[in-house]
Every structure is written in C-alpha cells, then in structure tokens.
Amino acid sequence: MKKMRTKILRIIICICKCLLNIIYFFVKLCPTNNKVIMLSRQSNKPSIDFLLLQNEISERKSDVEVKVLCKVLKKGIKDRINYCFYILKCMYHISTSKVCILDGYSIPISILKHKKNLEVIQIWHASGAIKKFGYQSLNKKEGRGTEIAKIMNMHKNYKYVMAPSNITASFYEEAFGIDKDKIFINGLPRLDYILDSDLGNDKLKEFYNQYPKYKNKNKKTILYVPTFRKNTDSTENIKKLINAVNKSKYNLIIKLHPLDKSEETKKYTVSKKYSTYDLLKIADYIITDYSAVAFEASLLNKPLYFYVYDIDDYKKVRGLNVDLFKEMNNSTSRNIKEITKSIENNKYDYDELDNFRDKYMGKDYRNNTSKLVDFIFKFLDKDVKNEKIKNSANEHSQKEFNI
C-alpha cells in the first residue's frame, strides 16, 4: 500500500514538474531586468538577513529592483492550492531577475530549467550545521527519503552556496551535493545585527520597557534556545530545565522553534516580535543543543552551554557534524543540573569557546552584509559591462557601415 502511494505521488509530481516547466518556457520570454529576487519558505515575513540585504542594495544603487517573496508551505488543501499560485508568481520574478537569493530549499528554483544568466545564491537560514541536513541526512528518521529528494531535485540549480568558514563549507558540500568551487565564504547578514550595538538598539529599549524585570542587575538572564525535534515530545526535559534554574538568582527566557507548541514554556516566553538575535543580546548565559544559534551566540563571548539529553538518539535519527563532547566538553552535558551548577559557580572555559568560534565562524565575521552585496553586484555589474561592450561593438560596426 505504501509503495502504491509513493508511486502515485511520484507520477503526480512528475506531471506537475512537466506542466510548470512548460508554463515557465513561455514566462522566460519576459525580458530580464536589473533585479534581485529573494525567496524563502522559512517564514511568511522577510528574515532579518533579507531586510539587511535589501536595505544595503537599495542604499548603494537605486536602479536595482529588489523583490522579496516569502511563504511557508502548509499541509492544508487550501494552503497547498494557494502555494501553487505563489509558485507562479515566483516563476515570473525569477525569470525576470539577474540574481536569486535563497535561504532554504525552493521548489521553483530546484525543479525548473532557468535562463543561463540567472545567478542563484544559496545563503541558507543557519550560520552553520551542528546537525546533519539535506543529502547528509537522507533516509534518516528526521531526513528526506532518497526517492523524494530525487523527484523534487533537492538543492539543485545553485550557482553558489555561502558558508561562514572552510570547515562549515565541507559540511555544506555534502548537504547540498555541490563542488567546493561553488562555495563562497561569508557570514550571514544577521551577524552584523548581533555584533553591532547600534543595530536593533531601539528594539532592546522597547524590550526593557515591556519587561522591566530583565533590567534588574542583581538577576542574570538565562536564555534557552533548543532546536526543533520532529515527532518528539520534549516536555519532560523542558520541565527539568525550568526546575533546575534558581529563579531567585536568574531570569529564564525560553525561545522555542516556531513549530514547537509546548505549553510548559508560556510563563518563560516573551513576545514573538523579539527575535532570537535580540534575545542573544539580552542574555547573560545561553543554553542550546544542536541549534545553529550556538555559532551566532559564540560571537558574543558569553557562556554558551549545550543541553544534549537525547544526543545518542539524535545521532541515529538525524546525525551530527560536530562532536560537542569533544569540542565543547566543559560546557556540554546530558544533565541540566550540571549546567546550572556550572553557571552558579561562575566557571567557564572561554578558551574552549574561542576555539569553537574560530573553527566554525572563522576570524573575519564582520561586515557580512556589505561583502555579500559586493558579491551580488559582481553579477549585476558583469551584465552592465557586457551590455556596454556590446553597444560599443554595435556602434563601431554602424560607423563602418556608414563609411
């Protein structure tokens, strides 16, 4: 029965791919504009990375059009139908753009045959990969099946993939199934937001006005930012963490993944308008697990801990790129009480944190937005130069003809 369903699904997908490519053949007749398209299915709103990129591009060149399209693919029939119309909209803007920026898998980018001059740059939505993903996790419990990945052309048609360091680049080569020469070393724009005290300053003032208790200098703030676990109930382990924190000495903020709906955390959550990156600035201590937030947190030189209560199972269902017990041994534990005890004793191995940061984030992790826009403009400027050369050649030919 399962094989039959898979076969039917494969036939439906193949038919849809053919139809979309036929439509796209005619859509591609539209002229290419001086435009950059940004696509995401991580959220229905532009990420901080996209917003920073958009602002930088617009400030530098007013004649470059920037289009941002973001939409989460949901499971409902109505939502799937709406998503089909969204794909058609994407097709038009992709076909009329010179550069496409992605922060995740994109159906229209991977399954369609594009114009040769379209430059597709995958920046990914995380600053690294503690856990395996993409082609690294095929046929794992939390990964994709080989057949579906093949049918959906998973992570195909990228001209370049951005990675924050050479070590992370090696993970991305495996995860995206690409060659080393397609990797562009640079951090995400959000790193500028995290490291620049001026960026987001108004947001922090708003936060402290809304939650004045976090201004109390006598109480430090612990931020817990776990990764999302598919088909796993983390309630008991979240309870253990909540109970282990001494509330008379510490404030606790829990920032769960948007897909995690645990009821236990309500008392310790803040408004969704404050991003993880805002909360990293507010926190004095950060606890995570396999989330790439760890890489971003490492830049702030604050005590960073890894609460990995399910690490043995997680290796089986997903797989890990980073051996946390080897590289962050003094701040990694299966037992949350060991972590809170370390916080209370105020002992932390900053040398270990420095090595972790330098290895996975490199040493040149500032001005990422500017460097990425420089990279994007290479392709916009290239077309401008080519057009000038072409026009010059045409003028020269015309003069010869007139003579």
PECORUR-V970119 format. One line per field, one symbol per residue. ss: DSSP state (A for helix, B for strand, O for the rest). A space follows every 10 residues. Layout:
# PECORUR-V970119
ss->???
This chain:
# PECORUR-V970119
ss->OAAAAAAAAA AAAAAAAAAA AAAAAAAOOO OOOOBBBBBB OOOOOOOAAA AAAAAAAAAA OOOOBBBBBB OOOOOOAAAA AAAAAAAAAA AAAAAOOOBB BBOOOOAAAA AOOOOOOOBB BBOOOOOOOO BOOAAAAOOO OOOOOAAAAA AOOOOOOOOB BBBOOAAAAA AAAAAAOOOA AABBBOOOOA AAAAAOOOOO AAAAAAAAAA OAAAAOOOOB BBBBOOOOOO OOOOAAAAAA AAAAOOOOOB BBBBOOOOOO OOAAAAAAOO OOOOOAAAAA AAOOBBBBOO OOAAAAAAOO OOBBBBBOOO AAAAAAAOOB OOOAAAAOAA ABBOOAAAAA AAAAAOOOOA AAAAAAAAAA AOOOOOOAAA AAAAAAAAAA AAAAAAAAAA AAAAAAAAAA AAO
